[in-house]
């Protein structure tokens, strides 16, 4: 999710039906909770590196604790983990995935594996091949995708912690493994996606396959992308959408898109990423992704209460998807705090964190109200 660039496709349309102003309701509703959904996820990819560099996590009463347990006790049911092929910092690989999946399973949580098929961040603005795959193309690149996917998922299954879901790519509106898998060549893109999906199912038969886009409020773009995937027979089980209200439109637009996707494709829909700031002002001096009041979603202040209201309302959107097709929501990197050495750039140990004001732990390391799943 790190570097955001908006990708707009011709023909994209909002087609949103008006809803009640959820934000004002959420901020005045006291302890009222959103309807329950089966997936209440937290992306904890940064935790191993953070802990190795001295990150501390506290319960709301100030006592030090395990961040996975703190979040699980608050209501989280899934852990999401990104996988890079050969990260410059040695993290986000198989050893960390296996260890984190064991921690999650010990607390009764399931794991969602997020394959980036890159050595670093993959998102709508960058889908770079791993260095080891730079010279591969065609069938050889498809084999590399399949082998990597099977290696991670097979290892998870072998240790008794099979992945509940696996994303074949991260925010792949424009494709993956550029230039080979660009969405400008849908036949090639479909071949890569199909290779990864089939390898995942063969290595871990019970794992559900997710195809994940950004721009969760873009109904037209979602239709364009999934119509292409379906027409080429790409196998998948779940439609994943990133939705950040300060980038991707209104909650009304998310509702319209999720409802449409569930009905049009007969698939479950998951908000695979979201987040919201609990304050403005960086802790480590690195400019935050959301750092000014002009960037905020109207009705949701940058306060612990505003963050909690956002989580309550986006969870309610997914609970309203007809037919129970709204699986739920994953919060992106709630434990990525401003710990020296655990910055955004895996190739630069001195880089800072642009996300810490959207974590679910405050600058005093204490769990914020939104840790208790709304």
C-alpha positions as CSV (number, residue, x, y, z in Angstrom):
1,X,0.0,0.0,0.0
2,X,2.9,2.4,0.4
3,X,3.1,4.7,-2.6
4,X,-0.3,5.7,-3.9
5,X,-1.1,6.7,-7.4
6,X,-4.7,6.9,-8.6
7,X,-5.5,4.8,-11.6
8,X,-8.5,5.9,-13.6
9,X,-10.0,3.8,-16.4
10,X,-12.2,5.2,-19.2
11,X,-15.8,4.6,-18.4
12,X,-15.4,4.5,-14.7
13,X,-18.6,5.6,-12.9
14,X,-19.8,6.1,-9.4
15,X,-23.4,4.9,-9.6
16,X,-23.8,5.3,-5.8
17,X,-27.1,5.2,-4.1
18,X,-27.4,7.8,-1.2
19,X,-27.1,6.5,2.3
20,X,-27.7,8.2,5.7
21,X,-24.8,10.3,6.9
22,X,-23.0,7.5,8.7
23,X,-20.2,9.6,10.1
24,X,-22.4,11.8,12.3
25,X,-24.3,8.8,13.5
26,X,-21.1,7.0,14.4
27,X,-19.6,9.8,16.3
28,X,-22.8,10.3,18.5
29,X,-23.8,6.6,18.8
30,X,-21.8,5.9,22.0
31,X,-21.0,2.2,22.4
32,X,-23.2,1.0,19.5
33,X,-21.4,-1.5,17.3
34,X,-21.5,-2.3,13.6
35,X,-23.0,-5.6,12.5
36,X,-20.6,-8.5,12.8
37,X,-18.7,-9.8,9.8
38,X,-16.6,-13.0,9.6
39,X,-13.3,-11.3,8.6
40,X,-12.0,-8.7,11.0
41,X,-8.5,-8.6,9.8
42,X,-5.2,-6.8,10.7
43,X,-2.2,-6.6,8.4
44,X,0.7,-7.4,10.7
45,X,3.5,-7.6,8.1
46,X,5.7,-5.0,9.9
47,X,5.6,-6.7,13.3
48,X,8.6,-9.0,13.1
49,X,10.9,-6.3,12.0
50,X,9.4,-3.8,14.4
51,X,9.9,-6.2,17.3
52,X,13.5,-6.9,16.2
53,X,14.1,-3.2,16.4
54,X,12.6,-2.7,19.8
55,X,9.0,-1.8,19.2
56,X,6.9,-1.9,22.3
57,X,3.1,-2.5,22.4
58,X,0.9,-1.8,25.3
59,X,-2.6,-2.6,26.4
60,X,-4.9,0.3,27.0
61,X,-4.0,0.2,30.7
62,X,-0.3,0.6,29.8
63,X,1.0,-2.9,30.5
64,X,3.3,-4.3,27.8
65,X,1.9,-7.1,25.6
66,X,2.1,-9.1,22.4
67,X,0.6,-7.0,19.6
68,X,-1.1,-10.0,18.0
69,X,-2.8,-10.9,21.3
70,X,-3.8,-7.3,22.0
71,X,-5.5,-7.1,18.6
72,X,-7.1,-10.6,18.9
73,X,-8.5,-9.8,22.3
74,X,-10.0,-6.7,20.7
75,X,-11.9,-8.8,18.2
76,X,-9.6,-9.4,15.3
77,X,-10.0,-12.8,13.7
78,X,-7.6,-12.8,10.8
79,X,-3.9,-11.8,10.2
80,X,-2.9,-10.5,6.8
81,X,0.8,-10.9,5.8
82,X,2.6,-9.6,2.7
83,X,5.2,-11.7,1.0
84,X,8.1,-10.2,-1.0
85,X,10.4,-12.5,-3.0
86,X,13.9,-11.2,-1.9
87,X,13.4,-8.1,0.2
88,X,16.5,-5.9,0.7
89,X,16.1,-6.0,4.4
90,X,15.5,-9.8,4.8
91,X,12.0,-9.5,6.0
92,X,8.5,-10.3,4.5
93,X,9.8,-13.7,3.4
94,X,9.0,-17.3,4.3
95,X,10.6,-17.4,7.8
96,X,8.6,-14.4,9.0
97,X,5.4,-15.7,7.3
98,X,5.7,-19.1,9.0
99,X,6.4,-17.6,12.4
100,X,3.6,-15.1,12.2
101,X,1.1,-17.8,11.0
102,X,2.0,-19.9,14.1
103,X,1.4,-16.9,16.4
104,X,-1.9,-16.3,14.7
105,X,-3.0,-19.9,14.8
106,X,-2.1,-20.2,18.5
107,X,-4.7,-17.4,19.2
108,X,-7.4,-19.0,16.9
109,X,-6.8,-16.6,14.1
110,X,-6.6,-17.4,10.4
111,X,-4.0,-16.1,7.9
112,X,-4.4,-14.2,4.6
113,X,-1.2,-14.3,2.5
114,X,-0.7,-11.2,0.3
115,X,1.7,-12.1,-2.6
116,X,3.3,-9.0,-4.1
117,X,5.5,-10.9,-6.6
118,X,8.1,-8.2,-6.1
119,X,11.1,-7.5,-3.9
120,X,9.4,-4.4,-2.5
121,X,6.1,-2.5,-2.6
122,X,3.7,-3.4,-5.3
123,X,0.6,-1.2,-5.8
124,X,-1.1,0.6,-8.7
125,X,1.9,2.8,-9.3
126,X,4.6,0.1,-9.3
127,X,4.6,-3.6,-10.0
128,X,8.3,-4.4,-10.4
129,X,9.6,-7.8,-11.1
130,X,11.8,-9.4,-8.5
131,X,15.5,-9.1,-9.5
132,X,15.8,-12.9,-9.7
133,X,13.0,-13.0,-12.3
134,X,14.2,-10.0,-14.4
135,X,15.1,-12.1,-17.4
136,X,12.0,-14.3,-17.4
137,X,9.0,-14.1,-19.6
138,X,6.1,-16.1,-20.9
139,X,5.9,-19.7,-19.6
140,X,9.1,-19.3,-17.6
141,X,7.6,-16.3,-15.7
142,X,4.4,-18.2,-15.1
143,X,6.4,-21.1,-13.6
144,X,8.3,-18.7,-11.3
145,X,4.9,-17.3,-10.0
146,X,3.6,-20.8,-9.5
147,X,6.8,-22.1,-7.8
148,X,6.9,-19.1,-5.4
149,X,3.3,-19.3,-4.6
150,X,3.4,-23.1,-3.9
151,X,6.6,-22.7,-1.8
152,X,5.0,-20.3,0.7
153,X,1.5,-21.9,0.8
154,X,2.9,-25.4,0.9
155,X,5.2,-24.6,3.8
156,X,2.3,-23.0,5.7
157,X,0.2,-26.2,5.1
158,X,3.1,-28.4,6.1
159,X,3.5,-26.8,9.5
160,X,-0.2,-27.1,10.2
161,X,-1.2,-23.5,9.6
162,X,-2.7,-23.4,6.1
163,X,-3.6,-20.0,4.8
164,X,-7.3,-19.3,4.8
165,X,-7.0,-16.9,1.9
166,X,-4.2,-15.9,-0.6
167,X,-4.0,-12.8,-2.7
168,X,-2.6,-13.4,-6.2
169,X,-1.0,-10.0,-6.4
170,X,-1.5,-6.7,-4.5
171,X,-3.6,-3.8,-5.9
172,X,-3.3,-5.1,-9.4
173,X,-5.5,-2.6,-11.2
174,X,-2.8,-2.2,-13.8
175,X,-1.6,-5.8,-13.7
176,X,1.5,-7.2,-12.1
177,X,5.1,-8.1,-13.0
178,X,5.4,-5.2,-15.4
179,X,5.8,-5.1,-18.4
180,X,4.9,-8.7,-19.0
181,X,1.8,-8.8,-16.9
182,X,0.5,-5.3,-17.7
183,X,-3.3,-4.9,-17.9
184,X,-2.6,-3.6,-21.4
185,X,-2.1,-7.2,-22.4
186,X,-4.9,-9.1,-20.6
187,X,-4.1,-12.5,-22.1
188,X,-0.6,-12.4,-20.6
189,X,-1.9,-11.0,-17.3
190,X,-4.6,-13.8,-17.2
191,X,-1.9,-16.4,-17.7
192,X,0.1,-15.2,-14.8
193,X,-2.9,-14.9,-12.5
194,X,-4.1,-18.3,-13.5
195,X,-0.7,-19.8,-12.9
196,X,-0.6,-18.4,-9.4
197,X,-4.2,-19.3,-8.6
198,X,-3.8,-22.9,-9.7
199,X,-0.5,-23.3,-7.8
200,X,-2.1,-22.0,-4.7
201,X,-5.0,-24.4,-4.8
202,X,-2.7,-27.3,-5.6
203,X,-0.4,-26.5,-2.7
204,X,-3.1,-25.7,-0.2
205,X,-6.5,-27.0,-1.4
206,X,-8.6,-25.3,1.2
207,X,-7.2,-21.8,0.6
208,X,-9.6,-19.3,-1.0
209,X,-8.1,-17.2,-3.8
210,X,-8.4,-13.4,-3.7
211,X,-7.9,-11.0,-6.6
212,X,-7.2,-7.6,-5.1
213,X,-7.7,-4.1,-6.6
214,X,-7.3,-0.6,-5.2
215,X,-9.8,2.1,-5.9
216,X,-12.6,0.4,-4.0
217,X,-15.1,3.1,-4.8
218,X,-14.6,2.8,-8.6
219,X,-17.5,0.7,-9.9
220,X,-16.7,1.2,-13.5
221,X,-13.0,0.3,-13.1
222,X,-13.9,-2.8,-11.0
223,X,-16.3,-4.0,-13.7
224,X,-13.8,-3.5,-16.4
225,X,-11.1,-5.4,-14.6
226,X,-13.1,-8.4,-13.4
227,X,-15.0,-8.7,-16.7
228,X,-11.7,-9.2,-18.3
229,X,-10.6,-11.7,-15.7
230,X,-13.8,-13.7,-15.8
231,X,-13.9,-13.8,-19.6
232,X,-10.5,-15.4,-19.6
233,X,-11.4,-18.0,-17.0
234,X,-9.1,-16.8,-14.2
235,X,-10.0,-18.8,-11.1
236,X,-10.8,-16.9,-7.9
237,X,-13.1,-17.0,-4.9
238,X,-13.0,-13.5,-3.4
239,X,-13.0,-9.9,-4.7
240,X,-10.6,-7.8,-2.6
241,X,-10.8,-4.0,-2.6
242,X,-8.6,-1.4,-0.9
243,X,-10.7,1.5,0.3
244,X,-9.1,4.5,1.9
245,X,-11.8,7.2,2.3
246,X,-9.3,10.0,1.7
247,X,-8.3,8.6,-1.7
248,X,-11.0,6.2,-3.0
249,X,-14.3,8.0,-2.8
250,X,-17.2,7.9,-0.4
251,X,-18.6,5.0,1.7
252,X,-21.7,5.2,-0.5
253,X,-19.5,4.5,-3.6
254,X,-17.9,1.6,-1.7
255,X,-21.3,0.2,-0.9
256,X,-22.5,0.5,-4.5
257,X,-19.3,-1.2,-5.8
258,X,-19.3,-4.0,-3.3
259,X,-23.0,-4.7,-3.8
260,X,-22.6,-4.7,-7.6
261,X,-19.5,-6.9,-7.6
262,X,-21.1,-9.5,-5.3
263,X,-24.2,-9.7,-7.6
264,X,-22.4,-9.5,-10.9
265,X,-19.8,-12.2,-10.2
266,X,-21.4,-14.2,-7.5
267,X,-18.4,-13.8,-5.3
268,X,-17.7,-12.7,-1.7
269,X,-16.2,-9.2,-1.3
270,X,-13.6,-8.1,1.2
271,X,-12.1,-4.7,2.0
272,X,-8.5,-6.0,2.0
273,X,-7.1,-2.7,3.2
274,X,-8.3,0.4,5.0
275,X,-7.0,2.8,7.6
276,X,-7.6,6.2,9.2
277,X,-5.6,8.7,11.3
278,X,-6.1,9.1,15.1
279,X,-4.1,12.3,15.0
280,X,-2.2,14.7,12.8
281,X,1.5,15.3,13.3
282,X,4.4,12.9,12.8
283,X,6.1,11.2,15.6
284,X,9.4,10.5,13.8
285,X,9.7,13.6,11.6
286,X,8.9,11.8,8.3
287,X,5.9,13.4,6.6
288,X,2.9,11.2,7.1
289,X,0.7,10.1,4.2
290,X,-2.2,11.9,5.7
291,X,-0.8,14.9,7.5
292,X,-3.2,17.8,7.2
293,X,-6.8,18.4,8.0
294,X,-7.6,19.1,4.3
295,X,-6.9,15.4,3.6
296,X,-9.5,14.1,6.1
297,X,-12.8,12.5,5.2
298,X,-15.6,15.0,6.1
299,X,-17.3,13.9,9.4
300,X,-14.3,11.9,10.6
301,X,-11.8,13.9,12.6
302,X,-8.2,12.8,13.1
303,X,-8.9,11.7,16.7
304,X,-9.2,8.3,18.3
305,X,-13.0,8.7,18.2
306,X,-12.8,9.5,14.5
307,X,-10.7,6.5,13.7
308,X,-13.1,4.3,15.7
309,X,-16.1,5.8,13.8
310,X,-14.4,5.0,10.5
311,X,-13.9,1.4,11.4
312,X,-17.4,1.1,12.6
313,X,-18.9,2.6,9.5
314,X,-16.8,0.7,6.9
315,X,-17.5,-2.5,8.7
316,X,-21.2,-1.7,8.6
317,X,-21.0,-1.2,4.8
318,X,-19.6,-4.7,4.3
319,X,-22.2,-6.2,6.6
320,X,-24.9,-4.7,4.4
321,X,-23.7,-6.4,1.2
322,X,-26.7,-8.6,0.1
323,X,-26.7,-12.3,0.6
324,X,-24.0,-12.2,3.3
325,X,-21.4,-11.7,0.6
326,X,-19.5,-8.9,2.5
327,X,-16.8,-10.9,4.2
328,X,-15.5,-8.0,6.2
329,X,-12.5,-5.6,6.6
330,X,-8.7,-5.8,7.0
331,X,-7.0,-2.8,8.7
332,X,-3.7,-2.1,7.1
333,X,-0.6,-2.2,9.4
334,X,-2.2,-1.3,12.8
335,X,1.1,-2.1,14.6
336,X,3.5,-0.2,12.3
337,X,4.7,2.3,14.8
338,X,7.5,4.8,14.5
339,X,10.4,2.5,15.5
340,X,13.9,3.5,14.3
341,X,15.1,1.0,11.7
342,X,11.6,-0.1,10.7
343,X,10.9,2.6,8.1
344,X,9.1,2.5,4.8
345,X,12.1,1.8,2.5
346,X,13.5,-1.7,2.9
347,X,16.7,-0.6,1.3
348,X,17.3,2.3,3.6
349,X,17.6,1.5,7.4
350,X,17.4,5.2,8.1
351,X,14.1,5.8,6.4
352,X,11.1,6.9,8.6
353,X,7.5,5.8,8.9
354,X,4.8,7.7,7.1
355,X,2.0,5.6,8.7
356,X,2.4,5.8,12.4
357,X,-0.5,8.3,12.9
358,X,-2.8,5.7,11.3
359,X,-1.7,2.8,13.5
360,X,-4.0,1.4,16.2
361,X,-1.3,2.1,18.9
362,X,-0.8,5.7,20.0
363,X,2.5,7.6,20.3
364,X,2.6,6.3,23.9
365,X,2.5,2.7,22.5
366,X,-0.9,2.1,24.1
367,X,-3.8,0.5,22.2
368,X,-6.3,2.9,20.9
369,X,-10.1,2.5,21.1
370,X,-10.4,1.1,17.6
371,X,-8.3,-1.9,18.7
372,X,-11.6,-3.1,20.2
373,X,-13.2,-4.0,17.0
374,X,-16.3,-1.8,16.5
